[in-house]
Amino acid sequence: MKYELSDHAAKRLLARQIESRWIEMALTEPDLEEPDRVDSAVRHALKRIAEADNRILRVVYNATTTPSRIISVYFDRRMKGKL
């Protein structure tokens, strides 16, 4: 899946040591996908990442752009034990 990173997402990717292939996994095979509560153009893809101690990666992206634009990416502590 083609995507581009916002400046914010690119910085978070490096700071949080998130691998780009994990983003691709979350976008192409999410364990859960949710709409954003505020912006209908924004989606949240969640994926359990085995190599990261089974933490849940949340990828927030604009689904209406081509390619999709990643807004933010982080491990969501609130989702621990929920997926």
KELUM-650710 format. One record per atom (N, C-alpha, C, O): residue number from 1; residue in three letters; atom name; x, y, z. Coordinates in nm, 3 decimals. Layout:
N
(gugu NUM,"Ala","CA",(X,Y,Z));
...
# end
This chain:
83
(gugu 1,"Met","N",(0.083,-0.118,0.000));
(gugu 1,"Met","CA",(0.000,0.000,0.000));
(gugu 1,"Met","C",(0.088,0.124,0.000));
(gugu 1,"Met","O",(0.182,0.135,0.079));
(gugu 2,"Lys","N",(0.057,0.216,-0.087));
(gugu 2,"Lys","CA",(0.132,0.341,-0.095));
(gugu 2,"Lys","C",(0.082,0.437,0.011));
(gugu 2,"Lys","O",(-0.038,0.448,0.037));
(gugu 3,"Tyr","N",(0.176,0.507,0.073));
(gugu 3,"Tyr","CA",(0.140,0.609,0.172));
(gugu 3,"Tyr","C",(0.253,0.709,0.181));
(gugu 3,"Tyr","O",(0.365,0.684,0.136));
(gugu 4,"Glu","N",(0.221,0.824,0.240));
(gugu 4,"Glu","CA",(0.325,0.923,0.267));
(gugu 4,"Glu","C",(0.313,0.963,0.413));
(gugu 4,"Glu","O",(0.205,0.956,0.473));
(gugu 5,"Leu","N",(0.424,1.003,0.470));
(gugu 5,"Leu","CA",(0.428,1.041,0.611));
(gugu 5,"Leu","C",(0.422,1.192,0.626));
(gugu 5,"Leu","O",(0.490,1.264,0.553));
(gugu 6,"Ser","N",(0.341,1.239,0.719));
(gugu 6,"Ser","CA",(0.346,1.380,0.755));
(gugu 6,"Ser","C",(0.478,1.403,0.829));
(gugu 6,"Ser","O",(0.543,1.307,0.871));
(gugu 7,"Asp","N",(0.518,1.528,0.844));
(gugu 7,"Asp","CA",(0.641,1.557,0.918));
(gugu 7,"Asp","C",(0.630,1.503,1.061));
(gugu 7,"Asp","O",(0.726,1.446,1.114));
(gugu 8,"His","N",(0.514,1.521,1.122));
(gugu 8,"His","CA",(0.492,1.472,1.259));
(gugu 8,"His","C",(0.511,1.320,1.265));
(gugu 8,"His","O",(0.581,1.269,1.352));
(gugu 9,"Ala","N",(0.449,1.249,1.172));
(gugu 9,"Ala","CA",(0.457,1.102,1.171));
(gugu 9,"Ala","C",(0.601,1.055,1.148));
(gugu 9,"Ala","O",(0.646,0.959,1.211));
(gugu 10,"Ala","N",(0.673,1.122,1.060));
(gugu 10,"Ala","CA",(0.811,1.083,1.033));
(gugu 10,"Ala","C",(0.898,1.098,1.158));
(gugu 10,"Ala","O",(0.982,1.013,1.186));
(gugu 11,"Lys","N",(0.876,1.206,1.233));
(gugu 11,"Lys","CA",(0.952,1.226,1.357));
(gugu 11,"Lys","C",(0.916,1.121,1.461));
(gugu 11,"Lys","O",(1.004,1.071,1.530));
(gugu 12,"Arg","N",(0.789,1.088,1.472));
(gugu 12,"Arg","CA",(0.744,0.989,1.570));
(gugu 12,"Arg","C",(0.795,0.850,1.535));
(gugu 12,"Arg","O",(0.830,0.771,1.623));
(gugu 13,"Leu","N",(0.799,0.820,1.407));
(gugu 13,"Leu","CA",(0.849,0.691,1.360));
(gugu 13,"Leu","C",(0.992,0.669,1.408));
(gugu 13,"Leu","O",(1.026,0.561,1.458));
(gugu 14,"Leu","N",(1.075,0.771,1.394));
(gugu 14,"Leu","CA",(1.215,0.761,1.438));
(gugu 14,"Leu","C",(1.226,0.760,1.590));
(gugu 14,"Leu","O",(1.299,0.679,1.647));
(gugu 15,"Ala","N",(1.156,0.850,1.655));
(gugu 15,"Ala","CA",(1.167,0.863,1.800));
(gugu 15,"Ala","C",(1.117,0.739,1.872));
(gugu 15,"Ala","O",(1.170,0.702,1.977));
(gugu 16,"Arg","N",(1.017,0.675,1.816));
(gugu 16,"Arg","CA",(0.955,0.560,1.883));
(gugu 16,"Arg","C",(1.006,0.426,1.829));
(gugu 16,"Arg","O",(0.957,0.320,1.868));
(gugu 17,"Gln","N",(1.104,0.432,1.741));
(gugu 17,"Gln","CA",(1.165,0.312,1.683));
(gugu 17,"Gln","C",(1.062,0.219,1.622));
(gugu 17,"Gln","O",(1.061,0.098,1.647));
(gugu 18,"Ile","N",(0.974,0.278,1.541));
(gugu 18,"Ile","CA",(0.870,0.201,1.473));
(gugu 18,"Ile","C",(0.917,0.172,1.332));
(gugu 18,"Ile","O",(0.959,0.263,1.260));
(gugu 19,"Glu","N",(0.911,0.048,1.293));
(gugu 19,"Glu","CA",(0.956,0.008,1.160));
(gugu 19,"Glu","C",(0.848,0.037,1.056));
(gugu 19,"Glu","O",(0.729,0.020,1.081));
(gugu 20,"Ser","N",(0.891,0.081,0.939));
(gugu 20,"Ser","CA",(0.795,0.115,0.833));
(gugu 20,"Ser","C",(0.714,-0.007,0.789));
(gugu 20,"Ser","O",(0.598,0.008,0.749));
(gugu 21,"Arg","N",(0.771,-0.124,0.797));
(gugu 21,"Arg","CA",(0.695,-0.244,0.757));
(gugu 21,"Arg","C",(0.580,-0.271,0.853));
(gugu 21,"Arg","O",(0.480,-0.332,0.815));
(gugu 22,"Trp","N",(0.593,-0.226,0.978));
(gugu 22,"Trp","CA",(0.484,-0.241,1.073));
(gugu 22,"Trp","C",(0.367,-0.152,1.033));
(gugu 22,"Trp","O",(0.251,-0.190,1.049));
(gugu 23,"Ile","N",(0.398,-0.034,0.982));
(gugu 23,"Ile","CA",(0.293,0.057,0.933));
(gugu 23,"Ile","C",(0.220,-0.010,0.817));
(gugu 23,"Ile","O",(0.097,-0.011,0.812));
(gugu 24,"Glu","N",(0.297,-0.066,0.725));
(gugu 24,"Glu","CA",(0.237,-0.134,0.610));
(gugu 24,"Glu","C",(0.147,-0.250,0.655));
(gugu 24,"Glu","O",(0.040,-0.271,0.600));
(gugu 25,"Met","N",(0.192,-0.325,0.756));
(gugu 25,"Met","CA",(0.111,-0.435,0.808));
(gugu 25,"Met","C",(-0.020,-0.383,0.867));
(gugu 25,"Met","O",(-0.126,-0.442,0.844));
(gugu 26,"Ala","N",(-0.012,-0.275,0.941));
(gugu 26,"Ala","CA",(-0.132,-0.218,1.002));
(gugu 26,"Ala","C",(-0.229,-0.166,0.896));
(gugu 26,"Ala","O",(-0.350,-0.179,0.912));
(gugu 27,"Leu","N",(-0.177,-0.108,0.790));
(gugu 27,"Leu","CA",(-0.264,-0.054,0.686));
(gugu 27,"Leu","C",(-0.325,-0.163,0.599));
(gugu 27,"Leu","O",(-0.441,-0.151,0.558));
(gugu 28,"Thr","N",(-0.249,-0.268,0.569));
(gugu 28,"Thr","CA",(-0.299,-0.370,0.478));
(gugu 28,"Thr","C",(-0.374,-0.483,0.548));
(gugu 28,"Thr","O",(-0.464,-0.543,0.490));
(gugu 29,"Glu","N",(-0.336,-0.513,0.674));
(gugu 29,"Glu","CA",(-0.399,-0.622,0.748));
(gugu 29,"Glu","C",(-0.425,-0.580,0.893));
(gugu 29,"Glu","O",(-0.370,-0.641,0.985));
(gugu 30,"Pro","N",(-0.507,-0.477,0.914));
(gugu 30,"Pro","CA",(-0.529,-0.432,1.052));
(gugu 30,"Pro","C",(-0.607,-0.536,1.134));
(gugu 30,"Pro","O",(-0.690,-0.610,1.080));
(gugu 31,"Asp","N",(-0.578,-0.541,1.262));
(gugu 31,"Asp","CA",(-0.655,-0.626,1.352));
(gugu 31,"Asp","C",(-0.788,-0.557,1.384));
(gugu 31,"Asp","O",(-0.888,-0.622,1.415));
(gugu 32,"Leu","N",(-0.787,-0.425,1.377));
(gugu 32,"Leu","CA",(-0.905,-0.344,1.402));
(gugu 32,"Leu","C",(-0.889,-0.213,1.328));
(gugu 32,"Leu","O",(-0.779,-0.158,1.321));
(gugu 33,"Glu","N",(-0.997,-0.163,1.272));
(gugu 33,"Glu","CA",(-0.994,-0.032,1.207));
(gugu 33,"Glu","C",(-1.111,0.048,1.261));
(gugu 33,"Glu","O",(-1.223,-0.001,1.270));
(gugu 34,"Glu","N",(-1.082,0.174,1.296));
(gugu 34,"Glu","CA",(-1.184,0.260,1.356));
(gugu 34,"Glu","C",(-1.189,0.394,1.283));
(gugu 34,"Glu","O",(-1.087,0.442,1.234));
(gugu 35,"Pro","N",(-1.307,0.454,1.277));
(gugu 35,"Pro","CA",(-1.315,0.590,1.225));
(gugu 35,"Pro","C",(-1.266,0.687,1.333));
(gugu 35,"Pro","O",(-1.272,0.656,1.452));
(gugu 36,"Asp","N",(-1.218,0.801,1.292));
(gugu 36,"Asp","CA",(-1.179,0.905,1.387));
(gugu 36,"Asp","C",(-1.305,0.966,1.447));
(gugu 36,"Asp","O",(-1.408,0.975,1.379));
(gugu 37,"Arg","N",(-1.299,1.005,1.571));
(gugu 37,"Arg","CA",(-1.416,1.062,1.639));
(gugu 37,"Arg","C",(-1.451,1.203,1.591));
(gugu 37,"Arg","O",(-1.564,1.248,1.605));
(gugu 38,"Val","N",(-1.353,1.272,1.534));
(gugu 38,"Val","CA",(-1.373,1.412,1.496));
(gugu 38,"Val","C",(-1.379,1.431,1.345));
(gugu 38,"Val","O",(-1.467,1.502,1.296));
(gugu 39,"Asp","N",(-1.287,1.369,1.272));
(gugu 39,"Asp","CA",(-1.272,1.393,1.128));
(gugu 39,"Asp","C",(-1.311,1.266,1.050));
(gugu 39,"Asp","O",(-1.247,1.162,1.065));
(gugu 40,"Ser","N",(-1.413,1.275,0.968));
(gugu 40,"Ser","CA",(-1.461,1.157,0.895));
(gugu 40,"Ser","C",(-1.363,1.110,0.787));
(gugu 40,"Ser","O",(-1.376,0.997,0.738));
(gugu 41,"Ala","N",(-1.267,1.191,0.749));
(gugu 41,"Ala","CA",(-1.168,1.152,0.650));
(gugu 41,"Ala","C",(-1.055,1.070,0.712));
(gugu 41,"Ala","O",(-0.975,1.009,0.641));
(gugu 42,"Val","N",(-1.048,1.069,0.844));
(gugu 42,"Val","CA",(-0.937,1.005,0.915));
(gugu 42,"Val","C",(-0.980,0.869,0.970));
(gugu 42,"Val","O",(-1.090,0.853,1.023));
(gugu 43,"Arg","N",(-0.890,0.771,0.956));
(gugu 43,"Arg","CA",(-0.911,0.635,1.005));
(gugu 43,"Arg","C",(-0.796,0.599,1.099));
(gugu 43,"Arg","O",(-0.689,0.659,1.094));
(gugu 44,"His","N",(-0.822,0.500,1.185));
(gugu 44,"His","CA",(-0.721,0.448,1.277));
(gugu 44,"His","C",(-0.708,0.298,1.249));
(gugu 44,"His","O",(-0.805,0.224,1.263));
(gugu 45,"Ala","N",(-0.590,0.255,1.210));
(gugu 45,"Ala","CA",(-0.563,0.113,1.188));
(gugu 45,"Ala","C",(-0.480,0.064,1.306));
(gugu 45,"Ala","O",(-0.378,0.123,1.341));
(gugu 46,"Leu","N",(-0.525,-0.044,1.368));
(gugu 46,"Leu","CA",(-0.456,-0.100,1.484));
(gugu 46,"Leu","C",(-0.407,-0.240,1.452));
(gugu 46,"Leu","O",(-0.478,-0.321,1.393));
(gugu 47,"Lys","N",(-0.283,-0.267,1.493));
(gugu 47,"Lys","CA",(-0.222,-0.396,1.463));
(gugu 47,"Lys","C",(-0.134,-0.440,1.579));
(gugu 47,"Lys","O",(-0.051,-0.362,1.627));
(gugu 48,"Arg","N",(-0.152,-0.563,1.623));
(gugu 48,"Arg","CA",(-0.063,-0.621,1.725));
(gugu 48,"Arg","C",(0.069,-0.655,1.656));
(gugu 48,"Arg","O",(0.071,-0.722,1.553));
(gugu 49,"Ile","N",(0.178,-0.608,1.715));
(gugu 49,"Ile","CA",(0.311,-0.630,1.656));
(gugu 49,"Ile","C",(0.387,-0.728,1.745));
(gugu 49,"Ile","O",(0.434,-0.692,1.853));
(gugu 50,"Ala","N",(0.399,-0.851,1.699));
(gugu 50,"Ala","CA",(0.463,-0.958,1.776));
(gugu 50,"Ala","C",(0.608,-0.923,1.812));
(gugu 50,"Ala","O",(0.653,-0.949,1.923));
(gugu 51,"Glu","N",(0.680,-0.864,1.717));
(gugu 51,"Glu","CA",(0.822,-0.833,1.739));
(gugu 51,"Glu","C",(0.843,-0.720,1.839));
(gugu 51,"Glu","O",(0.955,-0.695,1.882));
(gugu 52,"Ala","N",(0.736,-0.651,1.874));
(gugu 52,"Ala","CA",(0.744,-0.540,1.970));
(gugu 52,"Ala","C",(0.669,-0.577,2.098));
(gugu 52,"Ala","O",(0.593,-0.497,2.152));
(gugu 53,"Asp","N",(0.693,-0.699,2.144));
(gugu 53,"Asp","CA",(0.630,-0.749,2.268));
(gugu 53,"Asp","C",(0.478,-0.745,2.262));
(gugu 53,"Asp","O",(0.412,-0.720,2.363));
(gugu 54,"Asn","N",(0.423,-0.771,2.144));
(gugu 54,"Asn","CA",(0.278,-0.776,2.123));
(gugu 54,"Asn","C",(0.207,-0.645,2.155));
(gugu 54,"Asn","O",(0.088,-0.644,2.187));
(gugu 55,"Arg","N",(0.281,-0.535,2.146));
(gugu 55,"Arg","CA",(0.216,-0.405,2.167));
(gugu 55,"Arg","C",(0.128,-0.373,2.047));
(gugu 55,"Arg","O",(0.148,-0.426,1.937));
(gugu 56,"Ile","N",(0.031,-0.286,2.069));
(gugu 56,"Ile","CA",(-0.065,-0.249,1.966));
(gugu 56,"Ile","C",(-0.021,-0.119,1.900));
(gugu 56,"Ile","O",(-0.012,-0.015,1.965));
(gugu 57,"Leu","N",(0.005,-0.127,1.771));
(gugu 57,"Leu","CA",(0.044,-0.010,1.693));
(gugu 57,"Leu","C",(-0.082,0.057,1.640));
(gugu 57,"Leu","O",(-0.168,-0.008,1.580));
(gugu 58,"Arg","N",(-0.092,0.188,1.661));
(gugu 58,"Arg","CA",(-0.203,0.266,1.607));
(gugu 58,"Arg","C",(-0.147,0.357,1.499));
(gugu 58,"Arg","O",(-0.057,0.437,1.523));
(gugu 59,"Val","N",(-0.202,0.343,1.379));
(gugu 59,"Val","CA",(-0.164,0.427,1.265));
(gugu 59,"Val","C",(-0.284,0.514,1.232));
(gugu 59,"Val","O",(-0.390,0.463,1.195));
(gugu 60,"Val","N",(-0.268,0.644,1.246));
(gugu 60,"Val","CA",(-0.374,0.739,1.218));
(gugu 60,"Val","C",(-0.345,0.798,1.081));
(gugu 60,"Val","O",(-0.237,0.853,1.057));
(gugu 61,"Tyr","N",(-0.442,0.784,0.990));
(gugu 61,"Tyr","CA",(-0.414,0.828,0.853));
(gugu 61,"Tyr","C",(-0.538,0.887,0.786));
(gugu 61,"Tyr","O",(-0.652,0.859,0.824));
(gugu 62,"Asn","N",(-0.512,0.970,0.686));
(gugu 62,"Asn","CA",(-0.618,1.028,0.605));
(gugu 62,"Asn","C",(-0.644,0.933,0.490));
(gugu 62,"Asn","O",(-0.558,0.913,0.404));
(gugu 63,"Ala","N",(-0.762,0.874,0.490));
(gugu 63,"Ala","CA",(-0.796,0.772,0.390));
(gugu 63,"Ala","C",(-0.848,0.832,0.261));
(gugu 63,"Ala","O",(-0.870,0.759,0.164));
(gugu 64,"Thr","N",(-0.869,0.964,0.256));
(gugu 64,"Thr","CA",(-0.925,1.027,0.136));
(gugu 64,"Thr","C",(-0.819,1.079,0.041));
(gugu 64,"Thr","O",(-0.852,1.121,-0.070));
(gugu 65,"Thr","N",(-0.693,1.076,0.082));
(gugu 65,"Thr","CA",(-0.586,1.123,-0.006));
(gugu 65,"Thr","C",(-0.524,1.006,-0.081));
(gugu 65,"Thr","O",(-0.532,0.891,-0.038));
(gugu 66,"Thr","N",(-0.462,1.037,-0.194));
(gugu 66,"Thr","CA",(-0.391,0.935,-0.271));
(gugu 66,"Thr","C",(-0.249,0.984,-0.292));
(gugu 66,"Thr","O",(-0.229,1.084,-0.361));
(gugu 67,"Pro","N",(-0.150,0.917,-0.236));
(gugu 67,"Pro","CA",(-0.162,0.802,-0.145));
(gugu 67,"Pro","C",(-0.212,0.846,-0.007));
(gugu 67,"Pro","O",(-0.218,0.965,0.024));
(gugu 68,"Ser","N",(-0.248,0.748,0.074));
(gugu 68,"Ser","CA",(-0.292,0.779,0.210));
(gugu 68,"Ser","C",(-0.182,0.854,0.283));
(gugu 68,"Ser","O",(-0.064,0.825,0.266));
(gugu 69,"Arg","N",(-0.222,0.950,0.364));
(gugu 69,"Arg","CA",(-0.126,1.032,0.439));
(gugu 69,"Arg","C",(-0.131,0.993,0.586));
(gugu 69,"Arg","O",(-0.234,1.006,0.652));
(gugu 70,"Ile","N",(-0.016,0.944,0.637));
(gugu 70,"Ile","CA",(-0.005,0.904,0.777));
(gugu 70,"Ile","C",(0.008,1.031,0.860));
(gugu 70,"Ile","O",(0.099,1.112,0.839));
(gugu 71,"Ile","N",(-0.083,1.048,0.955));
(gugu 71,"Ile","CA",(-0.084,1.167,1.040));
(gugu 71,"Ile","C",(-0.001,1.143,1.166));
(gugu 71,"Ile","O",(0.076,1.229,1.207));
(gugu 72,"Ser","N",(-0.018,1.025,1.226));
(gugu 72,"Ser","CA",(0.057,0.991,1.346));
(gugu 72,"Ser","C",(0.067,0.840,1.358));
(gugu 72,"Ser","O",(-0.011,0.766,1.298));
(gugu 73,"Val","N",(0.163,0.796,1.435));
(gugu 73,"Val","CA",(0.183,0.653,1.457));
(gugu 73,"Val","C",(0.243,0.634,1.596));
(gugu 73,"Val","O",(0.340,0.701,1.633));
(gugu 74,"Tyr","N",(0.185,0.542,1.673));
(gugu 74,"Tyr","CA",(0.234,0.520,1.809));
(gugu 74,"Tyr","C",(0.182,0.386,1.862));
(gugu 74,"Tyr","O",(0.085,0.330,1.811));
(gugu 75,"Phe","N",(0.249,0.337,1.967));
(gugu 75,"Phe","CA",(0.201,0.219,2.036));
(gugu 75,"Phe","C",(0.098,0.265,2.137));
(gugu 75,"Phe","O",(0.127,0.349,2.223));
(gugu 76,"Asp","N",(-0.021,0.211,2.127));
(gugu 76,"Asp","CA",(-0.135,0.255,2.208));
(gugu 76,"Asp","C",(-0.145,0.171,2.335));
(gugu 76,"Asp","O",(-0.191,0.057,2.331));
(gugu 77,"Arg","N",(-0.103,0.228,2.445));
(gugu 77,"Arg","CA",(-0.104,0.157,2.575));
(gugu 77,"Arg","C",(-0.247,0.128,2.621));
(gugu 77,"Arg","O",(-0.270,0.031,2.692));
(gugu 78,"Arg","N",(-0.342,0.212,2.581));
(gugu 78,"Arg","CA",(-0.481,0.193,2.623));
(gugu 78,"Arg","C",(-0.541,0.066,2.563));
(gugu 78,"Arg","O",(-0.640,0.014,2.615));
(gugu 79,"Met","N",(-0.483,0.015,2.454));
(gugu 79,"Met","CA",(-0.537,-0.103,2.386));
(gugu 79,"Met","C",(-0.476,-0.233,2.437));
(gugu 79,"Met","O",(-0.513,-0.341,2.390));
(gugu 80,"Lys","N",(-0.384,-0.225,2.532));
(gugu 80,"Lys","CA",(-0.321,-0.346,2.584));
(gugu 80,"Lys","C",(-0.427,-0.442,2.639));
(gugu 80,"Lys","O",(-0.509,-0.403,2.722));
(gugu 81,"Gly","N",(-0.424,-0.565,2.592));
(gugu 81,"Gly","CA",(-0.517,-0.667,2.637));
(gugu 81,"Gly","C",(-0.654,-0.661,2.571));
(gugu 81,"Gly","O",(-0.742,-0.740,2.603));
(gugu 82,"Lys","N",(-0.673,-0.568,2.479));
(gugu 82,"Lys","CA",(-0.804,-0.553,2.413));
(gugu 82,"Lys","C",(-0.808,-0.613,2.274));
(gugu 82,"Lys","O",(-0.916,-0.629,2.217));
(gugu 83,"Leu","N",(-0.695,-0.645,2.218));
(gugu 83,"Leu","CA",(-0.690,-0.707,2.085));
(gugu 83,"Leu","C",(-0.626,-0.843,2.095));
(gugu 83,"Leu","O",(-0.613,-0.912,1.994));
# end
